């Protein structure tokens, strides 16, 4: 998947791009089944909310074939190679559960803030590409983005180890208020919260400020976050476990576009 | 304001009605200024979140002229007289702040569950009519309703005194999951979350199941909830303070439709 000139311009200007229905229902059904299995596993890569509900599963691409294919998928890898102008590697792979009723808050933050401070990543030449496994409604913890906030570089942040089970470098209320006010346009607030069917994809700049509210509905909101980093921009500090911030900087070679579909069909045949 | 046959049918079927821009910008500007003043008051009627941010101010219609006019406003009073077929009185008057960054959750509940259990209200012949003082966006704690859930009568509930600063009879996750599943329609989830400009009005049945998520954005979401009860259905138990569950069952005589506007204009002239 290649971005056109208008998409590249919009990404540079707004800091994000949204692709509704980027993966088919058949591809997503496969990933959803595998995702649910992984969130039930009792292993160090699966973190839980304070209530015990799953919060985040790391590194599923290293132990699950479906997610290995996803991490090498041309619809995700090619746009990022294009933006960075060089090959990319997998810096992080997360499945965020945002479980029904129990999925907790992610406070306002920039991803690159964590990658720089904790992992010694030289430049914000890495970013998240989110794949919706469930439908994202306005009310089940949709990701909220502050458009254009990536232009401010890396903002001052505090290390929040208390609010949730996951430590995060978060922004203060004054900063978020200022950025949202700057992002307002006539008749429009300074926050966008893309919603869409399973299979939709959202890519956003490593410095784009974002957050998500708790999910208090019966509708889970599982999203895969694939973080791809330009190979020349690999991390230099190894303070976090290898399965959170990967140390294998091998450039990704994309699989075929139909790889997930073929797996789904072969798997179904094998299961019958 | 009178409801037409289609609105009456929709209310009976769905359990709610939404009126965008029911009050003008001038009327709302007046109420917003007064509302902000009230939320700063240090008096027993103003409850705070655990963080200290304002949560709910009760009974403002008893000590503020603008809100006295609102509680007697024909756009709110007449539809409820029409639905109940008799005069109404003010059972409760709340300003819910859902403050920027700090407005906390309201768990899933039915209002009549509280009125019946705590106040001995005989029948669900009272309801809330919500007036948006701020713009309600999908992301700043919009009220979530489960359509048609009012048809289940009063559901079993537990008394939650821990989650927030306000005790509430709340429904369990299984019940909410079941009601949402029943409320689903092809391509539509079992939750609606009406959004709209300040001045929009939402009326909903006393047994309609609803909740709202925390507000983690810089956009406050102040809503006035005027609870009107059919006079013949007045409460019979006085366990809560008078300023939470009123004991004056005098039928409301509506003021003129332009009463708020006239107050705004007179007030502005007086202030100059």
Contacts between the chains, C-beta under 8 A, distances in Angstrom:
chain1	res1	chain2	res2	distance
A	100	B	173	7.6
A	100	B	177	7.4
A	101	B	173	5.0
A	101	B	176	7.8
A	105	B	214	7.2
A	105	B	216	6.2
A	107	B	216	7.4
A	108	B	216	7.5
A	135	B	189	7.6
A	137	B	189	5.7
A	137	B	191	7.3
A	138	B	138	3.3
A	138	B	139	7.1
A	138	B	142	7.3
A	138	B	193	6.0
A	138	B	195	7.8
A	139	B	138	7.1
A	139	B	142	7.0
A	139	B	144	5.3
A	139	B	191	5.8
A	139	B	193	5.0
A	139	B	213	7.1
A	142	B	138	7.3
A	142	B	139	7.0
A	144	B	139	5.4
A	144	B	217	7.0
A	173	B	100	7.6
A	173	B	101	5.0
A	173	B	218	7.2
A	176	B	101	7.8
A	176	B	217	8.0
A	176	B	218	5.8
A	177	B	100	7.4
A	177	B	218	4.1
A	180	B	217	7.2
A	180	B	218	4.9
A	180	B	219	7.6
A	181	B	218	7.6
A	189	B	135	7.5
A	189	B	137	5.8
A	189	B	219	6.2
A	190	B	218	7.8
A	191	B	137	7.3
A	191	B	139	5.8
A	191	B	217	6.1
A	191	B	219	7.6
A	193	B	138	6.0
A	193	B	139	5.0
A	195	B	138	7.8
A	211	B	216	6.0
A	213	B	139	7.1
A	213	B	213	5.1
A	213	B	214	6.0
A	213	B	215	7.8
A	213	B	216	5.2
A	214	B	105	7.2
A	214	B	213	6.0
A	214	B	214	6.1
A	215	B	213	7.8
A	216	B	105	6.2
A	216	B	107	7.4
A	216	B	108	7.5
A	216	B	211	6.0
A	216	B	213	5.2
A	217	B	144	7.0
A	217	B	176	8.0
A	217	B	180	7.2
A	217	B	191	6.1
A	218	B	173	7.2
A	218	B	176	5.8
A	218	B	177	4.1
A	218	B	180	4.9
A	218	B	181	7.6
A	218	B	190	7.9
A	219	B	180	7.5
A	219	B	189	6.2
A	219	B	191	7.6
